[in-house]
Amino acid sequence: MQKVIYSLLLVVLLPFSTFSQSQKSVSTYTIKGAITDSQTNESVPFATVSVSKSAAPEVPFKRLASDANGKFEFDVNSSETLLLNVAAVGMKSAVVEVKNFPTTTIDLGKILLASNDKLLSEVTVTAQKPLVKVDLDKITYDMKADPESETANVLDMLRKVPMVTVDGEENIRVKGQSRFKIFMNGKETTMLATNPSQVLKSIPASSVKNIEVITEPGAKYEAEGLAGIINIITESAVKGYTGTVRANADNYGGFGGGLYFSTKIGKWGITTNLNQGFFKNPGSTYQETRESFHSDTFKYLYQNGDNNNHGNFRYGNLSISYEMDSLNLFTISGNGWGGNYNSNSSGYNWIQSAALDTVQAYRSKSQNSGMWGGYDGSLDYQRSFNKPDKLFTASYKISYSPNGSESGSNIENVKNYFDRQQRIKSNSGSTEHTFQLDYTEPFNKKHVTEAGVKYIYRNNHSRNEYLLRNTLNDQWESMQGAGAKKMLNQYGVLGAYGSYTYKLEKFSARAGARLEHTSGTLTFGKDSSFTQKPFTNLVPSITLSYKTSQASNMQLSYTQRISRPSIYYLNPFVNNTNPKNIHQGNPNLIPEISNSFNLNYNLFTPKFNFNGSVFTSFANNTIERVSRLMNDTIVFNTFENIGRMRNAGASTYFRWQVTKNFNWYANGSANYAYYSFTTGGKKIENKGFNYSAYLGASYSLPLDFRLNANGGYSSPSVSLQSKWYGYYYYYLSLNKAFLNKNLNISAYANGFLEKYVTFKTITTTDTYTSESIHKRLSPRFGLSVSYRFGEMKEQIKKVKRGIENDDVKAGGGGGGAQGQGGGRSSGN
């Protein structure tokens, strides 16, 4: 595999060696002009100029913006007839034809735009090829405007999205927090709730149109997702057809491929995306040192070992739309995903007294395997009206996500311990039905109301079996009383919302409220059942926006959010695969409630984009992982509603187009967090600063080469009982386009200056302290290839509203998380 990758790298780099000898001579034409208001004769700043060929007017091949004086200039390498579509905020667009090319410099002079007298509530000012747009309640990153999306995956591109950070362990955070939701096309999908990093790595960025960051969700969204929502908008079907095939491989033996295809025939539109991949993570090592405060006999525990894992994943979706007429639209869509994983580990464990005498020791080996996956489907109907922006939608969604795993461990006595062989078999799943109605009524340009109702029914189940080998008869025996009973969690969520929006030319305001009622039952086996305490929450929200200039605005918002525990947190099964580190869920958990305030400033000019945000949030009943020392040597981990969280911080994003070929960008956040809880009459607290920064640059080279360099740093961070040490990461990639930019090849190198990357965690409680170190191979090299075919003429409509379930606090990572390795827990 390495020989194949190195050979392909040589193919990509070879043109550099001959560039100075074989530059192709082409004619270059410069086209320039000035955008002017036809009534005032003043310049129009930051107007967007879209350039297309007259043979394909709907498909721009270049997009740029005028400067602060309304001037623009660009180069083309062909004398074909061109069409320039010029648009600006509050102005009617104009189309200019350029043909015959009498000289190499064509000055179009003044291009006049007339006012359309339409009042706009949000600023949407685009940069050279617009990347970021700011609306009243969200920030949108235009994936199609970023050339790196041609060969990257969605997880890589998330690093460039304002307010979102992805660290070297592939943990995703919004405004520095891990408690958020990820939607796809406005709908929550289970595949992105339990294992987002692995799934997002399998989705090509070229199949995504936009990524929206909704940091302060309004009343129309579920009250879940403490730090907000990431909404991934995929490409719609287009008239004619278009498609992309792709493949990738890395130096550890991982490889994959996929197909994206979209077509529109008459009133029908079809879009599909299929992906299959295999991952193989390099071997890693771990070591842990634990000191007990309550025992001199079992004072110190030491554990060290190694592990490796491999597996496969698959993902696919299908969307079919039917446009009955200009006012009625039906859409049916579905997603399917899944994978398998296998991991093996071995270790040596020993315990010493305060006098450093070894009192216990044993060797351990474990094997884990499992599957994860599921599917969901939705049916949406949209009714538009002759009145602009008036809209009614009705939606239904079903989803099912089974998971299964089996782990086995073999304990071999070395000193004063016992031999043991055990297995744990786990099967769980969730079925969900959702019904939703939404209605939008704009009374005029200034006043808009929205209302809707929604009902969710969930049926979660989990069954675990604990098996122990009987050494007398050499048979596996099921152990009862170890949480092996089947757990069934059934509950419903009924919600209704209303909101009002007021719009002026420079000022906008939106206020709303959402009422949610939750009730359900929790059953263990056949003889243990209780009705969960019902909860009714009234969740208010308000957002104010003021446009300070043509290119900037400010936003102030307040919202309350809730987080319901998923089955991962509720499941009472005792997992003792590691006999010195036991885990168990808590079925008595209740939802978290958080209040947050946010102030944003946004500035977007043709060459410089900036977003700055300061925020604060607090909660008094957060679900936290609690670790306690039992029997002097065993750590018991569970979850409780005992946390108090206070969080304040800031985030920033900017992108600077230094020259036509060079730009650089940065994304980062910093916050001060305080956690506390009281147990046994004793108060325990932890506090500190957490910050992360991501910096990157992109340079367009001759012969359609593009070089990208990225890197970041994550600071030491704290949770309720733990502290993680900081680390850095970096990434280089070289892209080459062929065949009129339809064929793209990208080679990358990640963490290539060190042999290992190390992650260190310290946990401190009132009964013990521990230090764990996880180390894995750092260098990773890979290659990806994509080829785009077909033609695009006209996009088909999509339903503007859909089901957005974001009311469950997910956790655990499911089986697919086994492929990650080294990730931080978000439970603390």
C-alpha positions in Angstrom: 0.0 0.0 0.0 2.8 2.4 0.8 4.5 1.8 -2.6 1.2 2.6 -4.3 0.8 5.9 -2.3 4.4 7.0 -2.9 4.1 6.3 -6.6 0.9 8.4 -6.8 2.6 11.2 -4.9 5.4 11.2 -7.5 2.7 11.6 -10.2 1.3 14.6 -8.4 4.7 16.3 -7.8 6.3 15.5 -11.1 4.9 18.6 -13.0 6.8 20.8 -10.5 10.1 19.6 -11.9 9.3 20.5 -15.4 7.3 23.7 -14.8 10.1 26.1 -15.5 10.8 24.4 -18.8 7.3 23.8 -20.1 4.9 26.6 -19.2 2.1 26.7 -21.6 1.6 30.0 -23.4 -1.9 31.2 -23.2 -3.6 34.5 -23.8 -4.8 36.3 -20.7 -7.6 39.0 -20.8 -8.3 41.4 -17.9 -11.9 42.6 -17.4 -12.7 45.4 -15.0 -15.5 47.8 -14.2 -17.2 49.8 -11.5 -20.6 49.1 -9.9 -22.7 52.3 -9.5 -26.1 53.2 -8.1 -28.2 54.5 -11.0 -30.1 57.0 -8.9 -27.4 58.6 -6.8 -24.4 57.9 -9.1 -22.5 56.6 -6.0 -20.4 53.5 -6.0 -21.9 50.2 -4.7 -19.4 48.5 -2.4 -19.1 44.7 -2.0 -21.4 43.8 -5.0 -21.1 40.2 -6.1 -20.0 39.6 -9.7 -20.7 36.1 -11.1 -19.0 35.2 -14.4 -20.4 32.4 -16.7 -20.0 31.4 -20.3 -22.9 32.3 -22.6 -23.3 28.6 -23.5 -24.0 27.8 -19.8 -25.3 31.0 -18.2 -26.6 29.2 -15.0 -23.2 27.8 -14.1 -20.7 30.5 -12.9 -17.1 29.5 -13.2 -15.8 32.5 -11.3 -17.3 34.7 -8.5 -15.8 37.8 -6.9 -16.8 41.0 -5.1 -16.3 44.7 -5.8 -14.1 46.7 -3.4 -15.2 49.5 -1.1 -15.4 51.8 -4.1 -17.4 49.4 -6.2 -14.5 48.4 -8.5 -13.7 44.9 -9.6 -11.1 43.2 -11.8 -10.5 39.6 -12.9 -8.5 37.6 -15.5 -9.7 34.9 -18.0 -7.7 32.7 -20.3 -10.3 32.5 -23.1 -12.0 34.9 -25.5 -15.4 33.1 -25.3 -18.4 35.3 -24.9 -19.1 35.8 -21.2 -22.0 36.9 -19.1 -21.5 39.0 -15.9 -24.3 38.8 -13.4 -24.0 41.7 -10.9 -25.9 41.7 -7.7 -25.8 43.8 -4.5 -27.8 44.1 -1.2 -31.0 46.1 -1.8 -30.4 46.5 -5.6 -31.8 44.9 -8.7 -29.3 42.6 -10.4 -27.9 43.4 -13.9 -26.4 41.2 -16.6 -23.6 42.4 -18.9 -22.4 40.6 -22.0 -18.7 40.6 -22.9 -17.6 39.5 -26.4 -15.2 40.0 -29.3 -12.3 41.0 -26.8 -10.7 43.8 -29.0 -7.7 44.1 -26.5 -6.3 42.2 -23.6 -7.8 44.7 -21.2 -11.5 45.4 -21.4 -12.8 48.2 -19.3 -16.6 48.0 -18.9 -16.9 51.4 -17.2 -19.8 52.0 -14.9 -22.4 49.2 -14.5 -25.6 50.7 -13.2 -27.8 49.0 -10.6 -31.2 50.3 -9.6 -32.7 50.1 -6.1 -35.5 47.6 -5.5 -36.7 49.2 -2.2 -36.7 45.9 -0.5 -36.0 46.0 3.3 -33.5 43.3 4.4 -33.2 42.2 8.0 -29.8 40.6 7.8 -26.5 41.6 6.3 -25.3 39.2 3.6 -22.1 40.7 2.4 -19.9 38.3 0.4 -16.1 38.1 0.1 -14.2 37.4 -3.0 -16.0 34.1 -3.6 -18.4 34.3 -0.7 -17.5 32.0 2.1 -19.5 33.2 5.1 -23.0 34.7 5.5 -24.5 36.0 8.7 -28.3 35.7 9.3 -30.4 36.6 12.3 -29.8 33.3 14.1 -27.0 31.5 12.3 -23.7 31.7 10.4 -23.4 29.9 7.1 -20.1 28.6 5.6 -20.4 28.2 1.8 -18.6 24.9 1.0 -18.9 25.3 -2.7 -16.9 28.6 -2.5 -13.9 26.8 -0.9 -11.8 25.0 -3.5 -10.4 22.7 -0.7 -13.8 21.0 -0.5 -13.2 19.2 -3.8 -10.9 16.6 -2.1 -11.4 17.1 1.6 -14.0 15.4 3.9 -16.5 17.2 6.0 -14.6 16.7 9.3 -11.6 18.5 7.8 -13.7 21.4 6.5 -15.3 21.8 9.9 -12.0 23.2 11.2 -12.5 26.2 9.0 -16.1 27.0 10.1 -16.6 29.9 12.5 -17.2 29.0 16.1 -16.4 25.3 15.5 -13.1 23.7 16.5 -11.8 20.1 15.8 -8.8 19.1 17.8 -6.1 16.6 17.0 -8.1 13.8 18.6 -11.0 14.7 16.3 -13.2 16.0 19.1 -15.7 18.6 17.8 -16.6 21.6 19.9 -18.9 24.6 19.3 -17.7 27.7 21.2 -15.4 25.5 23.2 -18.1 23.2 24.4 -18.9 19.5 23.4 -22.6 19.7 24.1 -24.2 20.5 20.8 -26.2 18.7 18.0 -25.4 17.9 14.4 -28.2 18.0 11.8 -28.2 16.9 8.2 -30.5 19.0 5.9 -32.3 20.3 9.0 -33.0 16.9 10.5 -31.2 15.1 13.3 -29.9 11.7 12.3 -28.8 9.0 14.8 -25.6 8.4 12.8 -24.3 11.8 13.7 -25.5 11.6 17.4 -23.3 8.7 18.6 -20.2 8.7 16.4 -20.0 12.0 14.5 -16.2 12.1 13.7 -16.1 8.7 12.0 -19.2 9.4 9.9 -18.1 12.9 8.9 -14.8 11.6 7.8 -16.6 9.3 5.4 -18.7 12.1 3.8 -16.9 14.0 1.0 -17.0 17.8 1.3 -17.8 18.1 -2.4 -21.3 16.6 -1.7 -22.1 19.4 0.9 -23.5 22.8 -0.1 -23.4 24.7 3.2 -22.6 24.3 6.9 -24.7 26.3 9.2 -23.8 27.1 12.8 -26.8 28.0 14.9 -25.3 29.1 18.2 -28.5 30.4 19.8 -31.4 28.2 18.4 -34.7 30.0 18.5 -38.1 28.6 19.5 -38.7 26.5 16.4 -35.8 24.3 17.3 -35.9 21.6 20.0 -34.7 22.9 23.4 -31.7 20.5 23.4 -28.1 21.2 22.3 -26.5 23.4 25.0 -23.9 25.0 22.7 -26.0 25.1 19.6 -26.5 23.2 16.3 -24.3 22.4 13.3 -26.6 21.9 10.3 -25.0 20.2 7.2 -26.8 21.1 4.0 -26.1 18.6 1.1 -26.3 19.4 -2.6 -29.7 19.3 -4.3 -30.5 17.6 -7.5 -29.8 19.6 -10.7 -31.3 19.6 -14.1 -29.4 17.2 -16.3 -27.0 15.2 -14.2 -23.8 15.5 -12.3 -21.7 13.1 -10.2 -18.4 12.5 -8.5 -16.4 9.3 -7.9 -13.7 9.3 -5.3 -11.1 7.1 -3.6 -8.6 7.5 -0.8 -5.9 5.5 1.0 -3.4 6.1 3.8 0.0 4.6 4.9 -1.6 2.5 7.7 -3.6 0.4 5.3 -6.9 2.3 5.4 -8.7 2.9 2.2 -12.2 3.8 0.9 -14.3 5.1 -2.0 -17.6 6.6 -2.9 -20.0 7.8 -5.5 -22.2 11.0 -5.5 -24.8 11.3 -8.2 -27.6 13.9 -8.8 -30.1 14.4 -11.6 -33.3 16.2 -12.4 -35.7 14.9 -15.0 -38.9 16.9 -15.4 -40.5 17.5 -12.0 -38.5 14.7 -10.4 -35.1 15.1 -8.7 -32.9 12.4 -7.3 -29.7 12.7 -5.3 -27.7 9.8 -3.8 -24.4 9.5 -2.0 -22.7 6.1 -1.3 -19.5 5.5 0.7 -17.5 2.5 1.8 -14.2 2.5 3.7 -11.9 0.5 5.9 -9.8 1.9 8.7 -6.8 0.6 10.5 -5.4 2.6 13.4 -1.8 2.1 14.3 -0.9 0.4 17.6 -1.0 2.5 20.7 0.2 2.2 24.3 -1.2 3.3 27.6 -0.1 3.5 31.2 -1.9 4.5 34.3 -0.7 5.2 37.8 -3.2 5.5 40.7 -2.6 6.5 44.3 -5.1 5.7 47.0 -5.6 8.1 49.9 -7.3 5.5 52.2 -5.1 2.4 52.1 -1.4 1.8 52.8 -1.8 -1.9 51.9 -3.1 -1.1 48.4 -1.5 2.2 48.0 -0.3 2.3 44.3 -1.8 0.7 41.3 0.1 0.5 37.9 -1.4 -0.5 34.6 0.3 -0.5 31.2 -0.4 -2.2 27.9 -1.0 -1.8 24.2 -3.9 -2.0 21.8 -4.8 -1.8 18.1 -8.1 -1.8 16.2 -9.4 -2.0 12.7 -12.8 -2.1 11.0 -15.0 -0.8 8.2 -17.8 1.7 7.8 -20.4 2.5 5.2 -22.8 5.4 4.6 -25.4 6.2 2.0 -28.4 8.4 1.5 -31.1 8.9 -1.1 -33.4 11.9 -1.7 -36.2 12.0 -4.1 -38.2 15.2 -4.7 -41.4 15.7 -6.8 -42.5 19.3 -7.7 -46.2 18.8 -8.4 -46.5 22.5 -9.3 -44.9 25.8 -8.3 -46.7 25.7 -4.9 -46.6 22.0 -3.9 -43.5 20.0 -3.2 -43.0 16.4 -1.9 -39.7 15.0 -0.7 -38.8 11.5 0.5 -35.3 10.9 1.8 -33.4 8.2 3.7 -30.0 7.5 5.3 -28.3 4.3 6.0 -25.0 3.7 7.8 -23.1 1.1 9.7 -19.8 -0.6 10.3 -17.9 -3.2 12.2 -14.8 -3.0 14.4 -12.3 -5.3 16.1 -9.8 -4.4 18.7 -7.2 -6.3 20.8 -5.3 -5.2 23.8 -2.9 -6.7 26.4 -1.6 -5.4 29.6 0.2 -5.9 32.9 -1.2 -4.7 36.2 0.3 -4.6 39.7 -0.4 -3.1 43.1 2.1 -1.9 45.7 1.9 -1.0 49.3 3.1 2.2 50.8 6.4 0.4 51.4 6.6 -0.3 47.7 6.1 -4.1 48.1 4.1 -5.8 45.3 1.0 -7.2 46.9 -1.0 -8.2 43.7 -0.2 -8.6 40.1 -1.9 -10.1 37.0 -1.7 -10.1 33.2 -4.7 -9.3 31.0 -5.7 -9.8 27.4 -9.0 -8.6 25.8 -10.7 -8.8 22.4 -13.6 -6.6 21.4 -15.8 -6.7 18.3 -19.1 -5.2 17.4 -21.3 -3.5 14.9 -23.1 -0.2 14.8 -25.4 1.4 12.3 -29.0 2.1 11.5 -31.3 3.9 9.1 -33.8 6.8 9.0 -36.3 8.0 6.6 -38.5 11.1 6.2 -41.4 12.3 4.2 -42.0 16.0 3.8 -44.8 18.1 2.2 -44.3 21.8 1.5 -47.1 24.1 0.6 -46.1 27.5 -0.7 -48.4 30.4 -1.4 -48.6 33.3 -3.8 -47.7 35.5 -0.9 -43.9 35.6 -0.6 -42.4 33.6 2.3 -45.8 32.2 3.5 -45.2 28.6 4.0 -46.7 25.4 5.5 -44.9 22.1 6.0 -45.9 18.7 7.3 -43.2 16.1 8.1 -42.9 12.5 9.3 -39.6 10.7 10.2 -38.8 7.2 11.4 -35.3 6.1 12.6 -33.9 2.9 13.9 -30.3 2.3 15.2 -29.2 -1.1 16.4 -25.8 -1.7 18.1 -24.2 -4.8 19.2 -20.8 -5.7 20.8 -19.0 -8.6 22.4 -15.9 -8.3 24.5 -13.8 -11.0 26.1 -11.0 -10.8 28.7 -8.6 -13.3 30.1 -7.0 -12.6 33.5 -3.9 -14.5 34.3 -2.7 -14.5 38.0 0.9 -13.5 38.7 0.7 -12.8 42.4 -2.1 -13.0 44.9 -4.9 -12.7 42.3 -7.0 -15.2 40.5 -7.4 -16.5 36.9 -10.6 -15.5 35.2 -12.1 -15.6 31.7 -15.2 -13.5 31.0 -17.4 -12.3 28.2 -19.8 -9.4 27.9 -22.4 -9.4 25.2 -24.3 -6.2 24.6 -27.3 -5.4 22.3 -29.1 -2.1 22.2 -31.2 -0.1 19.9 -33.5 2.8 19.5 -36.7 3.3 17.4 -38.1 6.8 16.9 -41.2 8.2 15.3 -41.6 12.0 14.8 -44.6 14.1 13.5 -44.3 17.8 12.9 -46.3 20.7 11.5 -44.8 24.2 10.8 -46.4 27.4 9.6 -44.9 30.8 8.6 -47.1 33.9 8.1 -45.4 37.2 6.9 -47.9 40.0 7.4 -45.7 42.4 5.5 -42.0 43.2 5.1 -41.7 44.1 8.7 -43.7 41.5 10.6 -43.4 37.7 10.5 -44.9 35.0 12.8 -44.0 31.3 13.0 -45.8 28.5 14.9 -45.6 24.7 15.0 -46.2 21.5 16.9 -44.2 18.4 17.2 -44.5 14.9 18.8 -41.6 12.4 19.3 -42.1 8.8 20.5 -38.9 6.9 21.4 -38.5 3.2 22.3 -35.0 2.5 23.5 -33.9 -1.0 24.6 -30.7 -2.5 25.9 -29.8 -6.1 26.9 -26.4 -7.1 28.3 -25.2 -10.6 29.3 -22.3 -11.3 31.5 -20.6 -14.7 31.0 -18.0 -16.3 33.2 -16.0 -19.5 32.3 -16.5 -22.2 34.9 -13.0 -23.8 35.2 -14.5 -27.1 36.7 -16.6 -28.0 33.6 -15.0 -25.6 31.1 -18.4 -24.1 30.2 -19.5 -20.4 29.9 -22.2 -19.5 32.5 -24.4 -16.5 32.6 -24.1 -14.4 35.7 -27.4 -12.9 36.9 -27.5 -9.8 39.0 -24.8 -8.1 37.1 -27.2 -5.8 35.3 -28.0 -8.5 32.8 -31.8 -7.8 32.6 -33.3 -6.2 29.5 -33.8 -2.4 29.9 -36.7 -0.8 28.0 -37.1 3.0 28.0 -40.2 4.4 26.3 -41.1 8.0 26.4 -42.8 10.8 24.4 -42.0 14.5 23.9 -44.8 16.9 22.9 -43.8 20.4 21.9 -45.3 23.6 20.6 -43.7 26.9 19.7 -44.4 30.4 18.5 -42.1 33.2 17.5 -42.4 36.8 16.1 -39.9 38.6 14.0 -39.7 42.4 13.5 -37.6 43.7 10.6 -36.3 47.2 9.7 -33.6 48.2 7.3 -30.9 48.2 10.1 -32.6 46.6 13.1 -34.2 43.1 13.5 -35.6 41.3 16.5 -37.0 37.9 17.1 -38.7 36.6 20.2 -40.3 33.3 20.9 -41.0 30.5 23.3 -41.3 26.7 23.2 -43.3 24.5 25.5 -42.2 20.9 25.9 -43.7 18.1 28.0 -41.9 14.7 28.5 -43.2 11.6 30.1 -42.2 7.9 29.9 -41.5 4.6 31.6 -38.4 2.6 32.4 -38.5 -1.2 32.7 -36.0 -3.7 33.8 -36.8 -7.3 33.0 -40.3 -8.5 33.8 -40.6 -7.5 37.4 -39.1 -4.0 37.8 -40.8 -1.0 36.2 -41.4 2.6 37.2 -42.8 5.7 35.6 -40.3 8.4 35.0 -41.1 11.8 36.5 -42.8 13.9 33.8 -41.1 17.2 32.9 -42.7 20.4 31.5 -40.3 23.1 30.3 -41.1 26.6 28.9 -38.0 27.6 27.0 -37.8 31.4 26.0 -35.4 32.9 23.4 -34.8 36.4 22.1 -32.3 37.7 19.4 -31.6 41.3 18.5 -29.6 42.3 15.4 -28.3 45.7 14.3 -26.5 46.4 10.9 -23.8 48.8 11.8 -22.7 49.3 8.2 -23.1 47.8 4.7 -20.6 45.1 5.7 -21.0 44.5 9.4 -23.6 43.8 12.1 -24.0 43.0 15.8 -26.2 40.4 17.5 -27.3 39.9 21.1 -29.2 36.8 22.1 -30.5 34.8 25.1 -31.9 31.3 25.2 -32.5 28.5 27.5 -31.6 24.9 26.6 -32.2 21.5 28.0 -30.4 18.1 27.6 -32.1 14.8 28.2 -29.9 11.8 29.0 -29.7 9.0 26.4 -29.6 5.3 27.0 -25.8 5.4 27.4 -26.2 7.4 30.6 -29.3 5.5 31.8 -28.2 1.9 31.3 -27.5 0.3 34.7 -25.5 -2.6 33.3 -22.1 -3.1 35.1 -19.2 -3.2 32.7 -16.2 -4.7 34.4 -14.1 -5.7 31.4 -11.3 -3.9 33.2 -11.7 -5.2 36.8 -10.0 -2.2 38.3 -12.1 0.3 36.4 -15.9 -0.4 36.4 -18.6 1.6 34.6 -22.4 1.7 35.2 -25.2 4.1 34.0 -27.8 5.7 36.2 -31.5 5.3 35.4 -32.5 8.1 37.8 -31.0 11.0 35.8 -33.1 14.0 35.0 -32.6 16.6 32.1 -30.0 19.3 32.4 -31.2 23.0 32.1 -28.8 25.7 30.9 -29.1 29.5 30.3 -26.9 31.2 27.8 -26.2 34.8 26.6 -24.3 35.6 23.4 -23.0 38.8 21.8 -21.6 38.7 18.2 -19.9 41.1 15.9 -19.5 40.3 12.2 -17.5 42.1 9.5 -17.3 40.7 5.9 -15.5 42.6 3.2 -14.2 41.2 -0.1 -10.7 40.6 1.4 -11.4 40.3 5.1 -13.9 38.3 7.0 -14.2 38.5 10.8 -16.5 37.1 13.4 -16.1 37.7 17.1 -18.3 36.4 19.9 -18.4 36.7 23.7 -20.7 34.4 25.7 -21.6 33.1 29.1 -23.8 30.2 30.3 -24.7 28.5 33.5 -26.5 25.3 34.7 -27.2 23.9 38.2 -27.9 20.2 37.5 -25.5 19.0 34.9 -24.9 15.3 34.3 -21.4 14.5 35.3 -19.2 11.4 35.3 -18.4 10.6 39.0 -15.5 8.3 39.9 -15.1 6.7 43.4 -12.6 4.3 44.8 -14.1 1.1 46.1 -12.4 -1.8 48.1 -9.1 0.2 48.0 -8.2 -0.9 44.4 -11.4 -0.6 42.2 -12.6 2.7 40.6 -16.4 2.8 40.1 -17.6 5.3 37.4 -21.2 6.4 37.0 -23.3 9.6 36.2 -25.2 11.9 38.5 -27.1 15.2 38.3 -24.7 16.8 40.8 -22.8 19.4 38.7 -22.9 23.2 38.7 -21.4 24.8 35.7 -20.4 28.4 35.1 -18.8 29.1 31.7 -17.7 32.4 30.1 -15.6 32.9 27.1 -15.0 34.3 23.6 -14.5 32.9 20.1 -13.1 34.5 17.0 -12.8 33.7 13.3 -11.1 35.6 10.5 -10.1 35.0 6.9 -7.8 37.4 5.0 -7.4 37.3 1.2 -3.9 38.7 1.1 -3.5 38.4 -2.7 -5.5 36.8 -5.5 -3.6 33.5 -4.9 -2.9 33.6 -1.2 -5.2 33.6 1.9 -4.9 32.7 5.5 -7.5 32.1 8.2 -7.8 31.4 11.9 -10.5 30.0 14.2 -10.3 29.8 17.9 -12.1 30.0 21.3 -11.2 30.5 24.9 -13.4 30.1 28.0 -13.2 29.9 31.7 -15.1 27.0 33.2 -16.1 26.3 36.8 -17.5 23.0 38.0 -18.6 22.0 41.4 -20.7 19.4 43.3 -21.4 18.3 46.8 -21.3 14.7 48.0 -21.2 13.3 51.5 -21.3 16.8 52.8 -18.1 17.7 51.0 -17.8 20.2 48.2 -15.6 19.3 45.3 -14.7 21.8 42.6 -12.5 22.3 39.5 -11.9 25.4 37.4 -9.6 26.7 34.8 -9.1 28.2 31.4 -9.6 26.2 28.2 -8.6 27.5 24.8 -7.9 26.2 21.4 -6.6 27.8 18.2 -6.5 26.8 14.6 -4.5 28.5 11.9 -4.3 27.8 8.2 -3.2 29.1 4.9 -3.9 28.3 1.2 -1.8 29.2 -1.8 -2.7 28.7 -5.4 0.3 27.7 -7.5 0.7 27.6 -11.3 -0.6 24.7 -13.3 -3.7 24.3 -11.1 -1.7 23.3 -8.0 -2.8 24.4 -4.5 -0.9 24.1 -1.3 -2.6 24.1 2.1 -1.0 24.3 5.5 -3.0 24.0 8.8 -2.2 23.6 12.4 -3.6 24.0 15.9 -3.2 23.8 19.6 -5.5 22.7 22.4 -4.7 24.0 25.8 -4.9 22.0 29.1 -8.6 21.8 29.9 -10.6 20.8 33.0 -13.9 19.0 33.8 -15.5 18.1 37.1 -12.8 15.7 38.3 -10.2 15.6 35.5 -7.6 17.7 33.8 -6.2 17.1 30.3 -2.8 18.3 29.2 -2.4 20.4 26.0 -1.1 19.3 22.7 -0.6 20.5 19.1 -1.2 19.2 15.6 -0.5 20.1 12.0 -1.4 19.1 8.5 0.0 19.8 5.0 -1.7 19.0 1.7 -1.0 19.5 -2.0 -3.8 19.5 -4.5 -3.5 19.2 -8.3 -6.4 19.7 -10.8 -6.6 18.1 -14.2 -9.0 17.9 -17.1 -10.5 21.3 -16.7 -10.5 20.9 -12.9 -12.8 17.9 -13.1 -10.1 15.5 -11.8 -8.6 16.4 -8.5 -5.7 14.6 -6.7 -4.7 15.5 -3.2 -1.7 14.2 -1.1 -1.5 15.0 2.6 0.9 14.6 5.5 -0.2 14.8 9.1 2.0 14.9 12.3 5.1 13.9 10.3 7.7 15.6 12.5 7.3 13.3 15.6 7.1 9.5 15.8 4.4 9.6 18.6 1.7 11.8 19.9 0.9 11.7 23.6 -2.3 12.5 25.5 -2.1 12.9 29.3 -5.0 13.0 31.8 -5.0 13.6 35.6 -8.1 12.7 37.7 -8.4 13.8 41.3 -11.1 12.8 43.8 -11.4 12.8 47.6 -10.3 9.1 47.6 -7.6 8.8 45.0 -5.6 10.5 42.2 -4.6 9.0 38.9 -2.4 9.8 35.9 -3.0 8.2 32.6 -0.9 8.5 29.4 -2.0 7.4 26.0 0.5 7.3 23.2 0.0 6.5 19.5 2.0 6.8 16.2 1.8 10.3 14.9 2.8 10.4 11.2 0.0 9.8 8.7 0.3 10.1 4.9 -2.5 9.7 2.4 -3.9 10.3 -1.0 -7.3 11.1 -2.3 -8.6 11.3 -5.8 -12.0 12.6 -7.1 -13.5 12.9 -10.6 -16.5 15.0 -11.4 -18.6 14.3 -14.4 -21.9 15.5 -16.0 -23.4 19.0 -16.4 -25.4 21.3 -14.1 -28.1 23.5 -15.3 -30.9 24.0 -12.7 -31.3 23.0 -9.1 -34.5 21.3 -7.9 -36.4 22.7 -4.9 -36.0 21.2 -1.5 -38.5 21.4 1.4 -37.4 24.4 3.4 -38.5 22.9 6.8 -38.1 19.4 8.1 -37.8 17.5 11.3 -35.0 18.5 13.6 -34.7 16.2 16.6 -32.0 17.5 19.0 -33.3 16.8 22.4 -31.1 13.8 23.6 -27.8 14.1 25.3 -25.9 11.4 23.4 -22.8 9.6 24.7 -20.5 6.7 24.6 -19.7 6.8 20.9 -21.3 3.5 20.1 -19.4 0.7 18.6 -18.0 3.0 15.9 -16.1 5.0 18.4 -13.7 2.1 18.8 -12.1 3.3 15.6 -11.1 6.6 17.0 -8.7 5.9 19.9 -7.3 8.4 22.3 -10.4 10.6 22.5 -11.4 12.6 25.5 -14.5 11.8 27.4 -17.2 14.4 27.2 -19.1 13.0 30.2 -17.2 14.9 32.8 
